[in-house]
Amino acid sequence: MNRKDEHIKYALKYESTGNSFDDMELIQCSIPKYNLEEIDMSVNFAENTFEYPFFINAMTGGSKKGKEINRKLAKVAKECNILFVTGSYSAALKNPDDDSFEVVRKENKGLLLGTNIGADKNYTAGMKAVEDLKPLFLQIHVNLMQELIMPEGSRNFNEWEKNIVDFVKNIKVPLILKEVGFGMSPETVKKGMELGLKTFDISGRGGTSFAYIENMRGENRFSYLNEWGQSTVSCLLGLKDYINKAEIIASGGVRHPLDIIKALVLGAKAVGLSGTMLRLAENNSTEEIIEIVNSWKEECRMIMCALNAKNVKELQNVKYVLYGKTKEFYLK
Ligand SMILES: Cc1cc2nc3c(=O)[nH]c(=O)nc-3n(C[C@H](O)[C@H](O)[C@H](O)COP(=O)(O)O)c2cc1C
């Protein structure tokens, strides 16, 4: 089976053992200031303004099944006016006949589109991705533990830093350094800023586990690492000092509008969903997903109203309670 198809198969199979968003409760308001229609959900990151604060994050391309998922989710994104990010473009670079990425552009004029490539790649791979897809931004993914567990994974990592510097120097669209579900530390963000980056998708633990996926693809030798990394909420709490210095995007384990709003309360500029969108694509028609996503937009507005937040910036004034493991992490 194609590697991407195996990723899809095991991503659908995995059930996370815990989600840090469940350790967070928002303090609601009883005397509201705003009418529902006054609430503005727009966000700004990577030099663009988006009408809604959540997006479909990097997953597929590079196989027949990947193409169908891209097609379906890009259509949803276009119809709902939300951002869609393709999976790593490296699959298209390996196979010039691959049309599983460009299909999203071709079939959806005006689609808000981002694309993705690994930090293990030379900047010329990123340039080609940008040239072919004309995205609003390029995500550079960092996936160290995935590579280490992956049977055919890379064993050489000391070029990543230089590659990132070359991306910064040569790529003309905004760049986002992105984790893949293991979370990003303040040290990583600090280092990324020193290398010239401004925007970081901290993609934390709580949803898809690439440790599990690669364990299942291999001989399952390292199942004890399936929960590797830091949870999304812990990462956001740890990055409080960077909220105003860098652009922090949240992803990892986001299931519904309440998780989206919690991430925004913690200072995220926007929120990405992968596993949740994959499950929707697997189990629903395009029309059904459009209906769900359109409803999420209204549900986000509803929750913002109940928190007395007129816009996403005001969400940062909302008080919250932490419980359990996440609270312990925060106290340390
Ligand atoms: C099937 C699948 C394929 C993925 N492929 C990529 C990829 O090509 N590049 C990338 O940066 N992240 C990739 N991811 C990681 C997601 O973008 C995201 O960081 C991670 O799944 C955590 O978010 P989630 O819990 O919402 O799934 C993939 C995720 C899934 C489920």
The ligand as a Gaussian input file, in Angstrom:
#p B3LYP/6-31G(d) Opt

LIG

0 1
 C       -3.605000      11.267000       7.096000
 C       -2.761000      12.399000       7.586000
 C       -1.742000      12.874000       6.803000
 C       -0.955000      13.944000       7.221000
 N        0.015000      14.444000       6.395000
 C        0.709000      15.555000       6.767000
 C        1.622000      16.176000       5.874000
 O        1.791000      15.752000       4.734000
 N        2.307000      17.273000       6.325000
 C        2.105000      17.790000       7.596000
 O        2.715000      18.796000       7.956000
 N        1.234000      17.212000       8.437000
 C        0.535000      16.138000       8.056000
 N       -0.385000      15.579000       8.914000
 C       -0.456000      16.116000      10.311000
 C       -1.591000      17.096000      10.515000
 O       -1.464000      18.230000       9.703000
 C       -1.667000      17.534000      11.992000
 O       -0.509000      18.244000      12.343000
 C       -1.804000      16.344000      12.947000
 O       -2.587000      15.335000      12.350000
 C       -2.441000      16.729000      14.273000
 O       -3.727000      17.280000      14.068000
 P       -5.087000      16.419000      14.279000
 O       -5.031000      15.887000      15.668000
 O       -6.173000      17.403000      14.022000
 O       -5.083000      15.319000      13.266000
 C       -1.195000      14.529000       8.489000
 C       -2.259000      14.059000       9.264000
 C       -3.039000      13.022000       8.826000
 C       -4.181000      12.553000       9.697000

